[in-house]
Amino acid sequence: MTQYPIYLDYNATTPCDPLVIEAMLPYFGVHFGNAASKTHAYGWLAEEAVEIAREQVAHLIHASPNEIIFTSGATESINLAIRGIIEPFNGGETHIITYSTEHKAVLDVCTYLQTKGTKVTYLPVQVDGLPDIQRLKDAITPHTKLIAMMYANNETGVIMPVKAVAAIAHQHRIPFFCDATQAVGKIMVDVNTDGIDLLCFSAHKMYGPKGCGVLYMKKKTPKINLMPLFYGGGHERTLRSGTLNIPGIVGIGKASDICATNMFSDAARLHILRNKLVEALVDGTTILLNADLAHMLPHVANISFLHPEGFDLIKKLSKSIALSSGSACTSATIEPSHVLTAMGLSEQHAAKAIRFSLGRFTTETEIDQTIGFIQSAVASL
Ligand SMILES: *Cc1c(COP(=O)(O)O)cnc(C)c1O
């Protein structure tokens, strides 16, 4: 039975998989122990649950369990990775290279570090959302301490050339950080073959709970020395002090396990539904797909409705479909998406963008109904 509004905002957050909830529940109740309690069974049980989750998460991204640090989410992992690398230089010359289409969490950490003296290069992207590799090579300086590029874009679904960028970083012995929040559990992410040194993701974008995330940090040489964000009990190899969120960690472990089993069949099914949606709606004149299907996540479509009242569409539809607009509404003013404008879209065009993001519980009936709702809303514009 379809629940309204039809949820097509999986890139914002996903519901917990019922199997994840089931796995987490005992850890709120009978298994309430503190994983740092080494003197009794309550603690041992909690620690055992954390280590199982660590293995499940590591397996999903082809890492080793001892390369996994549990955090509160991608935002914290991003802060830990970027500030953790830069701040030990303590005012020395530092330079970061990143991309103008990154998530705000990455961009805002970089702007913060700029206020502390770090130089940051925000590389542009082409109209298809992809970077020009030569520009990256040209941007590297002797002071470049980090290259940060996302795996897949949250607004457009564009999949970035991770391997190529990582290879360039390594030629120059620069660590490569990848925000893989939209990719992990959806498409193949292999930290070894991709060449990733630091990688983050959030449980709530992959059918796990909110408030839990991961930072992967490569163990092999060259060793990365991260400075922690905060100090305390020395949990997570002193990189992330604070009592572990056992239910959350059990949840991200179970969610990883389910993704490892289902992600390819989920992706194949959603690919068909996404293409059906795109084919039914996009007309190439007033309704345009932003980005290129050839290098996009299979479950995402960012579409602009260029009709004069295109930006009202989402409001009109909000009773029937839960969607995200291509703009961030900051106190009455509509700010067009920085991702779409970075791809060269006009502010007008970007302001009329709607993101459709499908997920594990999306049905064909929901997509058929969505097409119907949108077609009649467009006809009424
Ligand atoms: C959602 C998201 C984040 C932030 O995740 P939180 O769970 O809110 O910390 C970072 N990067 C990308 C690409 C995202 O989609």
The ligand as an ORCA input file, in Angstrom:
! r2SCAN-3c Opt
* xyz 0 1
  C      24.151     13.955      3.740
  C      25.510     14.252      3.262
  C      26.505     14.689      4.142
  C      26.245     14.975      5.605
  O      25.800     13.845      6.275
  P      25.270     13.979      7.793
  O      24.733     12.638      8.087
  O      24.218     15.029      7.762
  O      26.403     14.371      8.635
  C      27.768     14.911      3.627
  N      28.037     14.706      2.333
  C      27.120     14.277      1.458
  C      27.495     14.047      0.042
  C      25.830     14.028      1.891
  O      24.908     13.618      1.027
*
